[in-house]
């Protein structure tokens, strides 16, 4: 049985349904005391809901990537996002983890096509109803068109979801209103209605209309079950695993600050100044004065987009708290060595600010003397010293060769330990 990593808590009401369905169906199919092999990352939905309202989608994306990477490290062999709305980040989650992402719209599209539906109604949060990430996938992969309610009704459905269903409230008046909105879609020609929010099946029953509801929670869970108990599946959409990509580029688990200054020669993204100002605004008195005196640099990890974005997400999530640099390469490049107390704005490959870090400790060690504790703190791959040595030997070896420098176990490595100081 393959293990699935569930990104849940958005809301916990529907996540609990996934857990119940998966375990009930595994027991039914496999018999005996069988239960589902699951890893669960249950987030605090309050912060996510606030960011959604404020349009802070980049922060949500990076946080979810961090959670998905943690699931991969725990042993997940596929990712299941237990919410429709957050599938807007499906491509990023696939790319960051290299794992199959079991897409909820695929489960809905397959069920609709099996019923012969060419056009379906779509109910969900306004972000799902108004975006193209869901309806576009139904159209492109299944040839199915979508209808959504008028704007006033979209906002009404959205309010019921966030103000009631996500809080475990299922009032008769709201149930009736949801049915009326769904009936309006049927009257406009929908041949079925996709319940495109995982809380909606808790309040709506098939048989309300003359056309079927497509319960995305159950359909998604059953598709996941097929993966768990069925044939092996490779990465979705032909996306190679990050480890395979890293092996070629040499940058999987190495972060050379000298080689990763953000977008050299390009104007600094405004988000860097905004994040630095927000960090300063959180301080007062001598702490603020000290930070202003120190100033900051802005840089990203590694020298390619995939690694820069992945390691930045790990740092933001608190899973990466160290970075290693070849001292010889640093000196050859004329770059100043970092020091305890330095403040840096970590950015993604595009130069967008992710977080502010403070260097806590610096140690210079022979490559062969780097230990398990530092490898775990660097937080890459499986966190083991064996992974660290293999990845960094390849990365530093290539870096030294390009500079005409020798590399062996005696090479000095600058081991930097840091902590995220903003956002808190």
C-alpha positions, 0 to 999 in steps of 0.5 A: 500500500502506498502512503499518501500525504494529505494537506488538510485543515482547510477546513478540518471538517472536510479533512475529517471526511477524507480520513473517514472515507479513506480508512473505511474504503481501505478496510472494505477493500483489503479486509481485516484490520487494514487501514490507510497509510496516511501522513497528515499536515493539518494547517491552522486555517485561520491564517490562510483564510486571512491571507486569502481575503487580503490577496496574499496568495504568494505567502499561501503558496510558499507555506503550502510548498513547505508543508508538502515538502515536509510530507515528502520527507515524512514518507508520502508517495503522493500529495492529496490537497484536501480542499478545492481552492488550494488546487490553484497551486497544484503545479507548484506543489508538483514541481517542488515535491516531484510527487504525483499530485492527485488533482481533485478536478480530475476526479470530478471531471472523470465522474462527470464524463462517465455520466455523459455531462458536457456542461456542469455547474460549479459551486465553491468558494468565490476563488474557485468559481471565479478562477480558471485553475478549476474550470480550465482543467475540466475544459482542457482535460475532459472537454467539459464546460462550466457554469457558475452562479451570478456574482451576488450568488457567488458571494452568498455561497462563499459566505455560507462556506466560510461563515458556517460550513467551515465552522461546523454550522449547517442551518436549514436556511443555508441548505435551502439557499444552496439548493436554490443556487444549484437549481438555478444552474440546472435551469441554465443547462447544467447537466450536473453540479460539481460541489467544488468545495469539500465542505459543500457535500456536508450540507447538500444531498444528491437527489435535490435536483433532476441532475446529479451532484458530483461530491468532490470530497468522496470522488477525490478520496476514492481516486486517492484510494485507487492510487494507494492500492493500485498500480504504481504512478509516476510524477504527474504532468511529466515533472521530474523529481527534484532529486533527479533535477538536482543531480544534473545541476549539482544544486540540490542541497547546496546554497552558495551565497556568492553564487546566488545573489538575487537577479544580479543586475536587475532592479530589486523587487519592491517586495524586498523593501516592503518586507524589510520595512515590515520587519523594522516596524515590528521592532522598537528601541535599541533592537530597531536601531541595531537592525537599521545599523546592520542593514540587510542583503537580499539573496536566494539559495542556489543558482537555478530556479527550482532549487532557489524556490524550493529551499526558500520555501523550506527556510520560510517554513522553518525546515531549513535553518542552515546553509553551507558555502565553499570558503575557497569559492567565496574568497575567489569571488571576492565576496565578504564572508557572512558573520553572526548577526547579519540580516538577510532578506531571502528571495525566490528566483524572481527576486520576490521576498520570502522572509528575513533571516538572522545569522546566528552562528558561523563555523568553518570546518573541513568538508569531511568534518561536517556532522549529522547535526548540521546536515539535519539543520540544513534541512534538505533531502532526507536530512541525513549526513549521507545525503548532505555529503553526496549532494554537496560533494557534487555541487562543490566539486563542480563549483571548484572545477569551474573556478580552477580549484581542487576539491577534496575532503580537506576543503574548508566549508563555511557552515552558517546557522540562521533563524527566521525573524520575519514573518514571525 
